[in-house]
């Protein structure tokens, strides 16, 4: 039986960043990942553009991840606009209003994954078991015994689950989750377009559709359509010319003609909030703890926040010679991350429900809510501050 201080299940970007955060702590860490090493080193393009806040960039810079992302692939986000139906009015959050050059940045998901993988190479006291999954586990007062799919048994003082919003580790720990299936599918694809986007992101709650535009460098953008599954399947079945025409129509020609610029990808829209973030000598981070609806673009930012909060507590305990899997340490992590995430998780679900309700009373309320938010300056500034997360305490 191999013994380590910390076992991390899942070598996605959050799991990798957590492992990287423990570099130099003197703790031995093992990453257990079912994907092969080759796909970790060179992940395939998956269509997703990740919006990163100032706080997230700060964390990624400190971990040596940001510098490994090609500068030409990082797109500045200068404005965010929220639109409703056919109304010409847009609730706008501008970086210049907050005294910044950017609200945040957009980076392709696969490049974040690749950079995080590169950052942990050569890290001492870190092992990677790729092509391996967790079969079962047994928690004891002194640690957790992990039975792996390759027949190995691993003993860890602390188990950390970072294996997606559909986490099998969470289930093995006996932790339930509040799942909200929105009954929609999210289709993502890069598009070229005629009119400039001015580095403004759109969230457009149309009637019978929800659209997002994520501005990339040049006259390109990530188009995100949230639709009933059957409509997404119809779009996926189209040839490139028909698909380009359909997307142009969905965006009502607001950026002129749009042309497909890359592969199409579809994802089911499901929000997840774990009933608990911790169990005996175990913790959930990333989407295993909180899987957000993408409307607020905070999913990966919350993931980075969870790993930063937990790794800080673990490092401090190790430096003081305390137990890195102690109940008090885990309780503090859970309390802090729940306070940071629950209000926005619930608010996001309310917004998503309201702005996908096309009945007349909801339509009237949707317009009224946007205009009210525009008129209340402190409220608008509070939202903008939350979008940027500049100077956030958790990132230091």
C-alpha positions as CSV (number, residue, x, y, z in Angstrom):
1,X,0.0,0.0,0.0
2,X,1.4,3.4,-1.0
3,X,1.0,6.2,1.5
4,X,0.8,9.9,0.6
5,X,-0.3,13.0,2.3
6,X,-3.0,14.1,-0.2
7,X,-4.7,12.2,-3.0
8,X,-6.5,14.4,-5.6
9,X,-9.1,12.7,-7.8
10,X,-9.3,14.5,-11.2
11,X,-6.5,16.2,-13.1
12,X,-8.6,18.8,-14.7
13,X,-7.5,22.5,-14.4
14,X,-8.8,22.9,-10.8
15,X,-7.3,19.6,-9.6
16,X,-4.0,20.5,-11.3
17,X,-4.0,24.0,-9.8
18,X,-4.6,22.6,-6.3
19,X,-1.7,20.3,-6.7
20,X,0.4,23.2,-8.0
21,X,-0.7,25.3,-5.0
22,X,0.9,22.7,-2.7
23,X,4.4,22.9,-4.4
24,X,7.1,23.4,-1.8
25,X,4.8,22.6,1.1
26,X,6.7,19.4,1.9
27,X,3.5,17.4,1.4
28,X,3.4,14.4,-1.0
29,X,0.5,14.6,-3.5
30,X,-0.9,12.1,-6.0
31,X,-3.2,13.0,-8.8
32,X,-5.5,10.2,-10.0
33,X,-7.0,10.7,-13.4
34,X,-8.9,8.4,-15.7
35,X,-7.7,10.1,-18.9
36,X,-4.4,9.1,-20.5
37,X,-1.3,11.3,-19.9
38,X,-1.3,12.2,-23.6
39,X,-4.7,13.9,-23.5
40,X,-3.6,15.8,-20.3
41,X,-0.5,17.1,-22.0
42,X,-2.3,18.1,-25.2
43,X,-6.1,18.4,-24.6
44,X,-8.4,18.7,-27.6
45,X,-10.3,21.8,-28.4
46,X,-13.7,21.6,-26.8
47,X,-15.3,24.9,-27.9
48,X,-15.4,26.5,-24.5
49,X,-14.1,30.0,-23.9
50,X,-13.5,30.6,-20.2
51,X,-14.1,34.1,-18.7
52,X,-11.4,34.9,-16.1
53,X,-11.6,37.6,-13.4
54,X,-8.8,39.7,-12.1
55,X,-8.6,37.5,-9.0
56,X,-8.4,34.3,-11.1
57,X,-5.6,35.8,-13.2
58,X,-3.7,36.7,-10.1
59,X,-3.9,33.1,-8.9
60,X,-2.9,31.7,-12.2
61,X,0.1,34.1,-12.4
62,X,1.3,33.0,-9.0
63,X,1.0,29.3,-9.9
64,X,2.9,29.8,-13.2
65,X,-0.1,28.9,-15.3
66,X,-0.8,32.3,-16.9
67,X,2.6,32.7,-18.4
68,X,2.2,29.3,-20.3
69,X,-0.9,30.5,-22.2
70,X,0.1,32.1,-25.5
71,X,-0.6,35.9,-25.3
72,X,-2.3,35.9,-28.7
73,X,-4.9,33.4,-27.4
74,X,-5.9,35.7,-24.5
75,X,-8.8,38.0,-25.4
76,X,-9.6,41.1,-23.3
77,X,-13.1,41.6,-22.1
78,X,-13.9,45.3,-21.9
79,X,-17.6,45.5,-21.6
80,X,-20.5,43.1,-20.7
81,X,-24.0,43.7,-22.0
82,X,-27.3,42.1,-20.9
83,X,-30.2,42.3,-23.4
84,X,-33.7,41.1,-23.3
85,X,-36.0,40.1,-26.1
86,X,-36.2,42.5,-29.0
87,X,-35.6,45.6,-26.8
88,X,-32.8,47.8,-28.0
89,X,-31.9,48.6,-24.4
90,X,-28.8,46.9,-22.9
91,X,-27.6,46.9,-19.3
92,X,-23.9,47.6,-19.8
93,X,-21.0,47.0,-17.4
94,X,-17.9,48.8,-18.8
95,X,-14.4,48.3,-17.6
96,X,-13.7,52.1,-17.9
97,X,-16.6,52.8,-15.4
98,X,-14.6,50.8,-12.8
99,X,-11.3,52.4,-13.6
100,X,-9.9,49.3,-15.4
101,X,-8.8,48.5,-18.9
102,X,-10.5,45.1,-18.8
103,X,-13.4,43.5,-16.9
104,X,-11.6,40.2,-17.4
105,X,-10.2,37.9,-20.1
106,X,-11.3,35.1,-22.2
107,X,-9.1,32.0,-22.7
108,X,-9.8,28.7,-24.5
109,X,-10.5,26.0,-22.0
110,X,-8.1,23.5,-23.5
111,X,-5.2,26.0,-23.2
112,X,-5.9,26.5,-19.5
113,X,-5.8,22.7,-19.1
114,X,-2.6,22.4,-21.1
115,X,-0.9,25.3,-19.2
116,X,-2.0,23.8,-15.8
117,X,-0.5,20.4,-16.8
118,X,2.7,22.0,-17.9
119,X,2.9,23.9,-14.6
120,X,3.1,20.8,-12.5
121,X,5.8,19.1,-14.5
122,X,9.0,18.8,-12.6
123,X,7.1,19.4,-9.3
124,X,8.7,17.4,-6.6
125,X,6.6,15.2,-4.3
126,X,3.9,15.0,-7.0
127,X,2.8,11.7,-8.7
128,X,0.3,11.2,-11.5
129,X,-1.6,8.0,-11.9
130,X,-3.2,8.4,-15.4
131,X,-5.6,6.0,-17.0
132,X,-6.8,5.2,-13.5
133,X,-10.0,5.8,-11.6
134,X,-11.3,5.4,-8.1
135,X,-13.2,2.2,-7.5
136,X,-14.0,2.4,-3.8
137,X,-12.8,4.0,-0.6
138,X,-12.8,3.5,3.1
139,X,-12.4,6.4,5.6
140,X,-10.8,6.0,8.9
141,X,-9.8,8.3,11.7
142,X,-6.3,8.5,10.4
143,X,-6.9,8.8,6.7
144,X,-8.6,7.4,3.6
145,X,-7.8,4.1,1.8
146,X,-8.5,4.3,-1.9
147,X,-9.0,1.2,-4.1
148,X,-8.0,2.1,-7.6
149,X,-9.1,0.5,-10.9
150,X,-5.5,-0.7,-11.6
151,X,-5.6,-2.8,-8.4
152,X,-3.4,-0.5,-6.4
153,X,-4.4,0.7,-2.9
154,X,-3.5,4.2,-1.9
155,X,-3.6,5.6,1.7
156,X,-3.9,9.4,2.1
157,X,-4.3,11.7,5.0
158,X,-6.6,13.9,2.9
159,X,-8.8,13.0,-0.2
160,X,-9.7,15.9,-2.5
161,X,-12.4,15.3,-5.2
162,X,-12.0,17.5,-8.3
163,X,-13.7,15.1,-10.8
164,X,-16.5,17.3,-12.4
165,X,-20.0,18.2,-11.4
166,X,-21.1,14.6,-11.9
167,X,-18.4,13.5,-9.5
168,X,-18.3,9.7,-8.8
169,X,-16.0,10.5,-5.8
170,X,-18.7,12.6,-4.2
171,X,-21.1,9.7,-4.5
172,X,-18.6,7.3,-3.0
173,X,-18.2,9.7,-0.1
174,X,-22.0,9.5,0.5
175,X,-22.5,13.2,-0.3
176,X,-25.6,14.1,-2.2
177,X,-26.1,17.1,-4.4
178,X,-28.8,19.5,-5.5
179,X,-29.0,19.0,-9.3
180,X,-31.0,21.4,-11.4
181,X,-31.5,20.2,-14.9
182,X,-32.6,23.2,-17.0
183,X,-33.9,21.0,-19.8
184,X,-31.6,22.8,-22.3
185,X,-28.5,22.1,-24.2
186,X,-25.7,24.6,-24.7
187,X,-24.1,24.7,-28.2
188,X,-20.8,26.4,-28.5
189,X,-18.8,27.3,-31.7
190,X,-16.4,30.0,-32.8
191,X,-17.7,32.3,-35.5
192,X,-16.2,34.9,-37.7
193,X,-18.5,38.0,-38.2
194,X,-18.6,41.2,-40.3
195,X,-19.2,43.8,-37.7
196,X,-16.7,44.5,-34.8
197,X,-17.6,43.3,-31.3
198,X,-15.5,46.0,-29.6
199,X,-14.5,43.3,-27.0
200,X,-18.0,43.4,-25.5
201,X,-19.6,40.2,-24.2
202,X,-23.3,39.7,-24.7
203,X,-25.8,37.9,-22.7
204,X,-29.0,38.0,-24.7
205,X,-32.2,36.6,-23.3
206,X,-34.3,36.3,-26.4
207,X,-37.7,34.7,-26.6
208,X,-37.3,30.9,-26.9
209,X,-33.5,31.3,-27.0
210,X,-30.6,32.5,-24.8
211,X,-27.6,33.7,-26.7
212,X,-24.1,34.7,-25.5
213,X,-21.3,36.3,-27.5
214,X,-17.8,35.9,-26.2
215,X,-15.4,38.4,-28.0
216,X,-12.1,36.9,-29.2
217,X,-9.2,38.7,-31.0
218,X,-10.1,40.0,-34.4
219,X,-13.6,39.8,-35.8
220,X,-14.2,36.4,-34.2
221,X,-16.3,35.4,-31.2
222,X,-17.4,32.4,-29.3
223,X,-21.2,31.9,-29.9
224,X,-23.2,30.2,-27.2
225,X,-26.7,29.1,-27.8
226,X,-28.9,27.7,-25.1
227,X,-31.9,25.9,-26.7
228,X,-34.1,22.8,-26.3
229,X,-32.1,19.7,-27.1
230,X,-34.0,18.9,-30.3
231,X,-33.1,22.3,-31.8
232,X,-29.5,21.9,-30.9
233,X,-29.5,18.5,-32.6
234,X,-30.9,20.1,-35.7
235,X,-28.1,22.7,-35.7
236,X,-25.5,20.0,-35.3
237,X,-26.8,18.1,-38.3
238,X,-26.5,21.1,-40.6
239,X,-23.7,21.5,-43.1
240,X,-21.3,24.5,-42.5
241,X,-23.1,26.9,-44.8
242,X,-26.6,26.2,-43.4
243,X,-25.2,26.3,-39.8
244,X,-23.5,29.7,-40.5
245,X,-26.8,31.1,-41.9
246,X,-28.8,29.7,-38.9
247,X,-26.4,31.3,-36.4
248,X,-26.6,34.6,-38.3
249,X,-30.4,34.5,-38.0
250,X,-30.3,33.6,-34.3
251,X,-28.2,36.7,-33.7
252,X,-30.6,38.7,-35.9
253,X,-27.7,39.9,-38.1
254,X,-26.5,42.2,-35.3
255,X,-22.9,41.5,-36.2
256,X,-23.6,41.0,-39.9
257,X,-23.1,37.6,-41.6
258,X,-21.5,35.0,-39.3
259,X,-19.4,32.1,-40.6
260,X,-18.4,29.0,-38.7
261,X,-14.8,29.1,-37.6
262,X,-14.1,25.7,-35.9
263,X,-15.8,22.7,-34.6
264,X,-19.3,22.6,-32.9
265,X,-19.8,21.2,-29.4
266,X,-22.9,20.6,-27.3
267,X,-23.2,20.2,-23.5
268,X,-26.3,19.5,-21.3
269,X,-27.2,22.4,-19.0
270,X,-27.2,21.2,-15.4
271,X,-26.4,23.1,-12.3
272,X,-25.0,21.3,-9.2
273,X,-24.5,22.3,-5.6
274,X,-23.2,19.6,-3.2
275,X,-25.1,19.1,0.0
276,X,-21.8,19.1,1.8
277,X,-18.3,20.1,0.7
278,X,-16.5,17.9,3.1
279,X,-16.6,14.4,4.7
280,X,-14.3,12.6,7.0
281,X,-10.8,13.5,5.8
282,X,-12.2,14.5,2.4
283,X,-13.1,17.7,0.6
284,X,-14.8,18.7,-2.7
285,X,-13.4,21.4,-4.9
286,X,-14.3,22.8,-8.4
287,X,-17.4,21.6,-10.1
288,X,-17.6,18.6,-7.7
289,X,-18.6,21.2,-5.1
290,X,-20.4,23.8,-7.2
291,X,-21.3,23.5,-10.9
292,X,-22.7,26.8,-12.1
293,X,-25.1,27.7,-14.8
294,X,-22.9,29.6,-17.3
295,X,-25.0,32.8,-17.3
296,X,-22.7,34.5,-14.8
297,X,-19.5,32.9,-16.2
298,X,-18.3,32.1,-12.7
299,X,-17.9,28.4,-12.9
300,X,-14.1,28.1,-13.3
301,X,-13.5,31.2,-11.2
302,X,-15.3,29.5,-8.3
303,X,-13.2,26.4,-9.0
304,X,-10.0,28.4,-8.6
305,X,-11.4,30.0,-5.5
306,X,-12.2,26.6,-3.9
307,X,-8.7,25.2,-4.5
308,X,-7.0,28.5,-3.3
309,X,-9.1,28.4,-0.1
310,X,-8.4,24.8,0.6
311,X,-4.7,24.8,-0.3
312,X,-4.1,27.8,1.9
313,X,-5.6,26.1,4.9
314,X,-3.6,22.9,4.1
315,X,-0.3,24.7,3.7
316,X,-0.8,26.6,6.9
317,X,-1.6,23.4,8.8
318,X,1.4,21.6,7.4
319,X,3.7,24.5,8.2
320,X,2.5,24.5,11.8
321,X,2.8,20.7,12.1
322,X,-1.0,20.3,12.4
323,X,-3.2,17.6,10.8
324,X,-3.9,18.5,7.1
325,X,-7.1,16.4,7.3
326,X,-8.5,17.7,10.6
327,X,-12.2,18.2,11.0
328,X,-11.7,21.8,12.0
329,X,-9.6,22.6,8.9
330,X,-12.3,21.1,6.6
331,X,-15.1,22.8,8.4
332,X,-13.4,26.2,8.0
333,X,-13.0,25.5,4.3
334,X,-16.6,24.5,3.8
335,X,-17.9,27.5,5.7
336,X,-15.9,29.9,3.7
337,X,-16.6,28.4,0.3
338,X,-20.3,28.1,1.0
339,X,-20.6,31.7,2.0
340,X,-18.7,32.7,-1.1
341,X,-20.8,30.6,-3.6
342,X,-24.3,29.9,-2.3
343,X,-25.8,33.4,-2.8
344,X,-24.6,33.7,-6.4
345,X,-25.6,30.1,-7.2
346,X,-29.1,30.8,-6.1
347,X,-29.3,34.2,-7.7
348,X,-28.0,32.7,-11.0
349,X,-30.8,30.1,-10.9
350,X,-33.4,32.8,-10.3
351,X,-32.1,34.9,-13.2
352,X,-31.9,31.9,-15.5
353,X,-35.5,30.9,-14.6
354,X,-36.9,34.4,-15.0
355,X,-35.1,35.2,-18.3
356,X,-36.1,31.9,-19.9
357,X,-39.8,32.4,-19.0
358,X,-41.5,33.8,-22.2
359,X,-44.9,34.3,-20.7
360,X,-46.2,37.9,-20.9
361,X,-45.9,38.7,-17.1
362,X,-42.3,37.5,-17.1
363,X,-41.5,39.4,-20.2
364,X,-42.7,42.6,-18.6
365,X,-40.7,41.9,-15.4
366,X,-37.6,41.0,-17.4
367,X,-37.5,44.5,-19.0
368,X,-38.3,46.2,-15.8
369,X,-35.6,44.4,-13.9
370,X,-32.9,45.4,-16.4
371,X,-33.9,49.0,-16.4
372,X,-34.1,49.1,-12.6
373,X,-30.6,47.6,-12.4
374,X,-29.3,50.3,-14.8
375,X,-30.8,53.1,-12.7
376,X,-29.4,51.9,-9.4
377,X,-25.8,52.9,-9.6
378,X,-24.6,51.2,-6.4
379,X,-26.2,47.9,-7.5
380,X,-24.6,48.1,-10.9
381,X,-21.2,48.9,-9.4
382,X,-21.6,45.9,-7.0
383,X,-22.3,43.6,-9.9
384,X,-19.3,44.9,-11.9
385,X,-17.1,44.5,-8.9
386,X,-18.2,40.9,-8.6
387,X,-17.6,40.3,-12.3
388,X,-14.0,41.6,-12.0
389,X,-13.1,40.3,-8.5
390,X,-10.2,42.7,-8.5
391,X,-8.3,42.6,-5.1
392,X,-10.3,39.7,-3.8
393,X,-8.9,38.4,-0.5
394,X,-9.1,34.7,-1.5
395,X,-6.6,35.3,-4.4
396,X,-3.8,36.7,-2.2
